[in-house]
Amino acid sequence: MQIGIVSTGTYLPEKSMTGKEIAEIAGIPTIVVEEKMGIKKKYLPGPNDHTCEMGIIAAKQTIDKAGINPLEIDVVIYIGEEHKEYPLWTAGIKLQEAVGALNAWAFDIALRCGTTVMALKVAKSLMIADSRIKTVLLAGGYRNVDFIDYQNPRTRFMFNLGAGGGAILLKKGYNENILLETELLTDGSFSEDVVVVSGGTKNPITKEAIDQRLNKLDVLDPEGMKLRLEKKSMANFIKVVRESVKNSGYNVEDISFIAMLHMKKSAHEYVLKELGLTDQQSIYLEDYGHIGQIDQILSLELALKEGKVKEGDLVVFVSAGIGYAWGATAIKWGKVN
């Protein structure tokens, strides 16, 4: 049963921040931010760039590109962040109503920066299991940049966090851009390494907590996390790519383009080298920052504009999310006979 990507959409705010500005605020050399962290520029939310709202804009763009009536959509999956307009709120239902998908049912899904990859697997499974589900919209927004404290050196690896929205429209029986297999890995030993300390049930938000900046992202065991990640992270990253490709009936050598999340430059280059890929087979998002689970959608759209993805190419989405979670999805781009 073929399930294809009909269209995609992205939204980027007007407001942005340069690597030089990050360096000045954080008190570190500009060259470290631009070259080591790989941040030339990243996008910041404006006053109306709320999380779900950015997803709505991207979703409308996606529906327009597909040229379909939103009433044809059967399911809406919200792939944006839990940090959104209101706490304890199902954003997918709002998004469904806002785009006119009135015949659909909706829900939210979350795996931090691995959400889009995971949602593709969930959507495909739903479409295979239920004959009534023919068209699925994945959409959401991201602005976890709100939780960054540039004076906290423990969170430097997250200084790339930005803002934006993305969407993907899937259709059953669509013989283009075929969604192949997804591989996921999670490791709970990292589950409490990166957290916002205050604001949950363990440490409710208080004025004192805000004064101590406990409402910002922090790393509770930086040295321990670094040691554990060094042993597992890149190996798992490569593993999910290899497995998704193998389970799709291909070899790593068949990959034409890999849509990766933004990470430090050396890690990006390491992944390409391990997979035997060149710089031309990926896009380093140094002018966008890390927009969480939206990175893969953005990377694909940029690649299509630049001619890096063509008819018949094997494309791989790959992600890694705090928690820790790694995921990869293989896609056969173009028409399938």
WOQUI-V740664 format. One record per helix or strand of 2 or more residues. SS is the DSSP state (~ for helix, > for strand). FROM is the first residue (numbers start at 1). TO is the last residue. If there is no record, write none. Layout:
SS|FROM|TO + SS|FROM|TO
This chain:
>|3|11 + >|16|18 + ~|19|26 + ~|30|36 + >|41|43 + ~|51|66 + ~|70|72 + >|75|78 + ~|91|99 + >|105|108 + ~|112|129 + >|135|142 + ~|144|147 + ~|153|158 + >|164|172 + >|176|186 + ~|188|190 + >|194|196 + ~|207|211 + >|217|219 + ~|222|247 + ~|252|254 + >|255|260 + ~|265|274 + ~|279|281 + ~|292|306 + >|314|321 + >|325|335
